[in-house]
Amino acid sequence: MIFTEFSFFLFFALAFGVHWALRGNGLRKSWLLLCSYVFYAAWRWEFLGLILLSTVIDYTVGRLIARERPPGGKRVWLVLSLVGNLGILGLFKYFDFFIASGVELLAAMGIETSADRLELVLPVGISFYTFQTLSYTIDVYRGHLKPVRNFRDFALFVAFFPQLVAGPIVRAAHFLPQLLKTRSFADIAFRAHAMLFLFGYVKKACIADNFASIVDPVFVDPESYGPAGLWLALLLYSIQIYCDFSGYSDMAIAVAGTLGYALPLNFDFPYLATNISEFWKRWHISLSTWFRDYLYIPLGGARGGPLLTYRNLLVVFLLCGLWHGASWRCVVWGLAHGFFLALERVFRWEPKGVFGLLYTHIVVLLAWVFFRAADFSVAMTYMGGLFGAGVSGAEVVDAVWWGILLGFVVVHVVMSRRLIERGLESLNWYTFPAVYGAAWALVLPWAAVDYQPFIYFQF
């Protein structure tokens, strides 16, 4: 079940209606927990057991950490949480990857061997809820957060359906206090959330899903296209992945908001960034800040001198790449970003203006090649083709997409200035429903016919 499917609208209408019909906060939370498990079970009910296992582990560990007095005892329970959660994530997401990599490494050394792969199905959202639960145990260990006594509240934090499968990654310190307050529907900024959901829907269903039909064939067979077609497809992919992921985040924030819960901002117009450091302050903010607070700073951050700082950046972005996918392509993507972040620190370089935009876009675009390509061979062919090497140019991408690309740039700049939101917010309560309904009527014909899973579901 994805946000752009009709089945989700039916599901949410029921969840929303019953939620606000219930009087007590406890009943509402129990209802939302049930809805969250139903939402996840609609994909694969078997994997509810994994969410429950992570929930039980970290709820129990949090309580045990709080009881321990010596630091050593607390550390034991924290290690248990880390091993349990990362062990589950590693088994499902990385076991086959490391087995295959080990076999290939031995073969390169002249040692022939083989190993069976588990070929496990990757549970949707496992990378997201694993990091969420880890934020809880780490914060309790650090003394930044008191352990939750109510198991239902903790279970709802882990499984809250708006952001369960593709974020934003919500910190326990941000979400758990919200569960203590009984909300009134009168306090909800319903109009703002309704607009945000519409914007997210347009990004996903009308832009990302339609762009996929152009981008996918080019990345399947880049040798058949000329440099112009490859550059255009790459630019379109950069928009596709942004609209796909930020569209999900917008809809998740909007859905949660209509239920009375605030989720953190996850995207802040990243393609307006003028350096890579700024890009990561605007792109997937909940993940970049998670790595900053729970890995980069504990490693020493920028406190140990330049060389250690560069090492820490590369370690963080190597793991950031692996978080995005169990492949060396994703590692290269992550390390490329880490390398340019380190380079900007080496030269204390913060380019601005048009030059900064061009520099940032070139780095981000070329890195996207490795992120999107099916394997290294395709990635290298694509990279060479961008500069005219080894491609035929027999196939072309319709030139109309250059105009669509330009239109997106204009809309992106307009949206960054909140001109559309301000216009809609200025409407009175009599005019807004008519305009909002008309907007949906204009949008729906442009939605892609086939529903496409969100790209980040695979992470």
Backbone hydrogen bonds, N-H to C=O, Kabsch-Sander energy under -0.5 kcal/mol:
donor,donor_aa,acceptor,acceptor_aa,energy
5,E,2,I,-2.0
8,F,5,E,-0.6
9,F,5,E,-1.2
10,L,6,F,-1.8
11,F,7,S,-2.4
12,F,8,F,-3.4
13,A,9,F,-2.1
14,L,10,L,-1.8
15,A,11,F,-2.6
16,F,12,F,-3.4
17,G,13,A,-2.2
18,V,14,L,-2.4
19,H,15,A,-2.0
20,W,16,F,-2.0
21,A,17,G,-1.3
22,L,18,V,-1.8
28,R,24,G,-1.9
29,K,25,N,-2.4
30,S,26,G,-2.3
31,W,27,L,-2.4
32,L,28,R,-2.6
33,L,29,K,-2.2
34,L,30,S,-2.1
35,C,31,W,-2.7
36,S,32,L,-2.3
37,Y,33,L,-2.1
38,V,34,L,-2.3
39,F,35,C,-2.7
40,Y,36,S,-2.1
41,A,37,Y,-2.5
42,A,38,V,-1.4
43,W,40,Y,-1.6
44,R,40,Y,-1.3
45,W,41,A,-0.5
47,F,44,R,-1.3
48,L,45,W,-1.7
49,G,46,E,-1.2
50,L,47,F,-0.5
51,I,47,F,-1.4
52,L,48,L,-2.5
53,L,49,G,-2.2
54,S,50,L,-2.6
55,T,51,I,-2.4
56,V,52,L,-2.8
57,I,53,L,-2.6
58,D,54,S,-2.3
59,Y,55,T,-2.3
60,T,56,V,-2.3
61,V,57,I,-2.7
62,G,58,D,-2.2
63,R,59,Y,-1.6
64,L,60,T,-2.3
65,I,61,V,-2.9
66,A,62,G,-1.6
67,R,63,R,-0.9
68,E,64,L,-1.2
68,E,65,I,-0.5
73,G,70,P,-0.6
74,K,70,P,-1.5
75,R,71,P,-2.3
76,V,72,G,-1.6
77,W,73,G,-1.5
78,L,74,K,-2.1
79,V,75,R,-2.6
80,L,76,V,-1.9
81,S,77,W,-2.0
82,L,78,L,-2.6
83,V,79,V,-3.1
84,G,80,L,-2.6
85,N,81,S,-2.7
86,L,82,L,-2.4
87,G,83,V,-1.8
88,I,84,G,-1.9
89,L,85,N,-2.4
90,G,86,L,-2.9
91,L,87,G,-2.4
92,F,88,I,-2.1
93,K,89,L,-2.6
94,Y,89,L,-0.5
94,Y,90,G,-1.7
95,F,90,G,-1.5
98,F,94,Y,-2.5
99,I,95,F,-2.2
100,A,96,D,-2.7
101,S,97,F,-2.2
102,G,98,F,-2.3
103,V,99,I,-2.2
104,E,100,A,-2.3
105,L,101,S,-2.3
106,L,102,G,-2.3
107,A,103,V,-2.2
108,A,104,E,-2.0
109,M,105,L,-1.0
110,G,107,A,-1.5
111,I,106,L,-3.1
112,E,110,G,-0.7
125,G,457,F,-0.8
126,I,123,P,-1.6
129,Y,125,G,-2.4
130,T,126,I,-1.7
131,F,127,S,-1.3
132,Q,128,F,-1.8
133,T,129,Y,-2.3
134,L,130,T,-2.0
135,S,131,F,-1.8
136,Y,132,Q,-1.2
137,T,133,T,-1.8
138,I,134,L,-2.5
139,D,135,S,-1.9
140,V,136,Y,-2.4
141,Y,137,T,-2.4
142,R,138,I,-2.3
143,G,139,D,-0.6
143,G,140,V,-0.8
144,H,139,D,-2.3
145,L,139,D,-1.1
151,F,149,R,-0.7
154,F,150,N,-1.7
155,A,151,F,-2.7
156,L,152,R,-2.3
157,F,153,D,-2.0
158,V,154,F,-1.9
159,A,155,A,-2.3
160,F,156,L,-1.6
163,Q,160,F,-0.9
164,L,161,F,-0.7
167,G,163,Q,-1.4
170,V,168,P,-0.6
174,H,171,R,-0.7
175,F,171,R,-2.1
176,L,172,A,-2.3
178,Q,175,F,-1.1
179,L,175,F,-0.7
179,L,176,L,-1.3
180,L,177,P,-1.3
181,K,178,Q,-0.9
183,R,181,K,-0.6
187,D,184,S,-1.6
188,I,185,F,-1.5
190,F,188,I,-2.2
193,H,189,A,-2.0
194,A,190,F,-2.5
195,M,191,R,-2.3
196,L,192,A,-2.2
197,F,193,H,-2.3
198,L,194,A,-1.9
199,F,195,M,-2.5
200,G,196,L,-2.4
201,Y,197,F,-2.5
202,V,198,L,-2.4
203,K,199,F,-2.3
204,K,200,G,-2.3
205,A,201,Y,-2.7
206,C,201,Y,-0.8
206,C,202,V,-1.1
207,I,202,V,-1.4
208,A,203,K,-3.0
209,D,204,K,-2.4
211,F,207,I,-2.7
212,A,208,A,-1.6
213,S,209,D,-0.6
213,S,210,N,-0.7
214,I,211,F,-1.4
215,V,211,F,-2.6
216,D,212,A,-2.4
218,V,214,I,-0.8
219,F,215,V,-1.9
220,V,216,D,-1.6
221,D,217,P,-1.8
224,S,221,D,-1.5
225,Y,222,P,-1.7
226,G,395,E,-0.8
230,L,226,G,-2.2
231,W,227,P,-2.7
232,L,228,A,-2.3
233,A,229,G,-2.6
234,L,230,L,-2.2
235,L,231,W,-2.5
236,L,232,L,-2.6
237,Y,233,A,-2.3
238,S,234,L,-2.1
239,I,235,L,-1.5
240,Q,236,L,-2.9
241,I,237,Y,-2.9
242,Y,238,S,-1.3
243,C,239,I,-3.2
244,D,240,Q,-2.7
245,F,241,I,-2.3
246,S,242,Y,-2.8
247,G,243,C,-1.5
248,Y,244,D,-1.6
249,S,245,F,-2.4
250,D,246,S,-2.8
251,M,247,G,-2.3
252,A,248,Y,-3.0
253,I,249,S,-2.8
254,A,250,D,-2.3
255,V,251,M,-2.9
256,A,252,A,-2.5
257,G,253,I,-2.2
258,T,254,A,-2.1
259,L,255,V,-0.8
259,L,256,A,-0.7
260,G,257,G,-1.3
261,Y,256,A,-2.7
268,D,282,R,-2.2
272,L,269,F,-1.7
273,A,270,P,-1.9
279,F,275,N,-2.1
280,W,276,I,-2.0
281,K,278,E,-0.9
282,R,278,E,-0.6
282,R,279,F,-1.3
283,W,279,F,-2.0
285,I,266,N,-2.5
287,L,284,H,-1.0
288,S,284,H,-2.4
289,T,285,I,-2.5
290,W,286,S,-0.9
291,F,287,L,-2.6
292,R,288,S,-1.9
293,D,289,T,-2.5
294,Y,290,W,-2.6
295,L,291,F,-1.5
296,Y,291,F,-3.1
297,I,292,R,-2.5
299,L,295,L,-2.0
300,G,296,Y,-0.5
300,G,297,I,-1.4
301,G,296,Y,-2.5
303,R,300,G,-2.6
305,G,302,A,-0.5
309,T,305,G,-2.0
310,Y,306,P,-2.6
311,R,307,L,-2.3
312,N,308,L,-2.7
313,L,309,T,-2.3
314,L,310,Y,-2.3
315,V,311,R,-2.6
316,V,312,N,-2.5
317,F,313,L,-2.3
318,L,314,L,-2.0
319,L,315,V,-2.2
320,C,316,V,-2.1
321,G,317,F,-2.1
322,L,318,L,-2.1
323,W,319,L,-2.5
324,H,320,C,-1.4
325,G,321,G,-1.0
327,S,325,G,-2.0
331,V,327,S,-1.3
332,V,328,W,-2.5
333,W,329,R,-2.4
334,G,330,C,-2.6
335,L,331,V,-3.1
336,A,332,V,-2.3
337,H,333,W,-1.6
338,G,334,G,-2.4
339,F,335,L,-3.0
340,F,336,A,-2.0
341,L,337,H,-2.1
342,A,338,G,-2.4
343,L,339,F,-2.5
344,E,340,F,-2.2
345,R,341,L,-1.4
346,V,342,A,-2.6
347,F,343,L,-2.1
348,R,345,R,-0.5
349,W,344,E,-2.7
350,E,348,R,-0.6
356,G,352,K,-1.7
357,L,353,G,-2.2
358,L,354,V,-2.5
359,Y,355,F,-2.7
360,T,356,G,-2.5
361,H,357,L,-2.5
362,I,358,L,-2.4
363,V,359,Y,-2.1
364,V,360,T,-2.7
365,L,361,H,-2.9
366,L,362,I,-2.5
367,A,363,V,-2.0
368,W,364,V,-1.9
369,V,365,L,-1.0
370,F,366,L,-0.7
370,F,367,A,-0.7
371,F,367,A,-1.5
372,R,368,W,-2.6
373,A,369,V,-2.4
379,A,375,D,-2.3
380,M,376,F,-2.9
381,T,377,S,-2.1
382,Y,378,V,-2.7
383,M,379,A,-2.7
384,G,380,M,-2.4
385,G,381,T,-2.5
386,L,382,Y,-1.9
387,F,383,M,-0.6
387,F,384,G,-1.2
388,G,385,G,-1.9
389,A,384,G,-2.7
390,G,388,G,-0.5
392,S,223,E,-3.1
395,E,224,S,-3.6
398,D,396,V,-0.5
401,W,398,D,-2.0
402,W,399,A,-1.7
403,G,399,A,-0.8
404,I,400,V,-1.8
405,L,401,W,-2.4
406,L,402,W,-2.1
407,G,403,G,-2.3
408,F,404,I,-2.2
409,V,405,L,-1.9
410,V,406,L,-2.1
411,V,407,G,-2.5
412,H,408,F,-2.9
413,V,409,V,-2.0
414,V,410,V,-2.4
415,M,411,V,-3.1
416,S,412,H,-1.8
417,R,413,V,-0.9
417,R,414,V,-0.8
418,R,415,M,-1.8
419,L,414,V,-1.4
422,R,418,R,-2.1
423,G,419,L,-1.8
424,L,420,I,-2.4
425,E,421,E,-3.0
426,S,422,R,-1.2
427,L,424,L,-1.3
432,F,428,N,-2.7
435,V,431,T,-2.2
436,Y,432,F,-3.2
437,G,433,P,-2.6
438,A,434,A,-2.2
439,A,435,V,-2.3
440,W,436,Y,-1.9
441,A,437,G,-2.0
442,L,438,A,-1.9
443,V,439,A,-2.0
444,L,440,W,-2.6
446,W,443,V,-2.0
447,A,444,L,-1.4
448,A,205,A,-2.4
457,F,454,F,-2.0
458,Q,455,I,-1.2
459,F,456,Y,-1.4
